[in-house]
Amino acid sequence: MKRNRLEIEYSFDFELLGLTTSAKGYKLAWELNRCLKIRLQKKADLVITNRAKQETTYSLHVYETPVNTVRLFRNRPNEPHPAKNLLVPEFPHVDYIVMTQGDALPGNRLQEELKGIASIEWVAFIPLDSLKSKTNFIF
């Protein structure tokens, strides 16, 4: 009997930026709101279930308009063992991930704006082509 395998190709219509900072999530969200003139709001934590049926939760702030979406994720989980199960394990030095969808904030302009925030030490694009964990960002 021949088995057929379902292969799904997702459309990744978003950009990811990695941030390194010592600021707490709520403080970083406040600074992004002030700098970018948006309104990130704390939402229910993102829950990702692995193949062993273990759930991992990540802090999430969201700003949505009909044209664009900005999400701020914490790269480390909220559990007692934050070193394990990073949201983007390919970039363990990144503290937060900014996900943008839409046209309102072009990536280069956003990166320059984020570099202007004093508490952010480092900002860089995260290339989606070589990222194995990009399926974590499909909702």
Secondary structure in CASP SS format (residue, H / E / C, confidence):
PFRMAT SS
TARGET T0000
AUTHOR 0000-0000-0000
METHOD secondary structure of the structure
MODEL  1
M C 1.00
K C 1.00
R C 1.00
N C 1.00
R C 1.00
L C 1.00
E C 1.00
I C 1.00
E C 1.00
Y C 1.00
S C 1.00
F C 1.00
D C 1.00
F C 1.00
E E 1.00
L E 1.00
L E 1.00
G E 1.00
L E 1.00
T E 1.00
T E 1.00
S C 1.00
A C 1.00
K C 1.00
G H 1.00
Y H 1.00
K H 1.00
L H 1.00
A H 1.00
W H 1.00
E H 1.00
L H 1.00
N H 1.00
R H 1.00
C H 1.00
L H 1.00
K C 1.00
I C 1.00
R C 1.00
L C 1.00
Q E 1.00
K E 1.00
K C 1.00
A C 1.00
D C 1.00
L E 1.00
V E 1.00
I E 1.00
T E 1.00
N C 1.00
R C 1.00
A C 1.00
K C 1.00
Q C 1.00
E E 1.00
T E 1.00
T E 1.00
Y E 1.00
S C 1.00
L E 1.00
H E 1.00
V E 1.00
Y E 1.00
E E 1.00
T C 1.00
P C 1.00
V C 1.00
N E 1.00
T E 1.00
V E 1.00
R E 1.00
L E 1.00
F E 1.00
R E 1.00
N C 1.00
R C 1.00
P C 1.00
N C 1.00
E C 1.00
P C 1.00
H C 1.00
P C 1.00
A C 1.00
K C 1.00
N C 1.00
L C 1.00
L C 1.00
V C 1.00
P C 1.00
E C 1.00
F C 1.00
P C 1.00
H C 1.00
V C 1.00
D C 1.00
Y E 1.00
I E 1.00
V E 1.00
M E 1.00
T E 1.00
Q E 1.00
G E 1.00
D C 1.00
A C 1.00
L C 1.00
P C 1.00
G H 1.00
N H 1.00
R H 1.00
L H 1.00
Q H 1.00
E H 1.00
E H 1.00
L H 1.00
K H 1.00
G C 1.00
I C 1.00
A C 1.00
S C 1.00
I E 1.00
E E 1.00
W E 1.00
V E 1.00
A E 1.00
F E 1.00
I E 1.00
P C 1.00
L C 1.00
D C 1.00
S C 1.00
L C 1.00
K H 1.00
S H 1.00
K H 1.00
T H 1.00
N H 1.00
F H 1.00
I C 1.00
F C 1.00
END
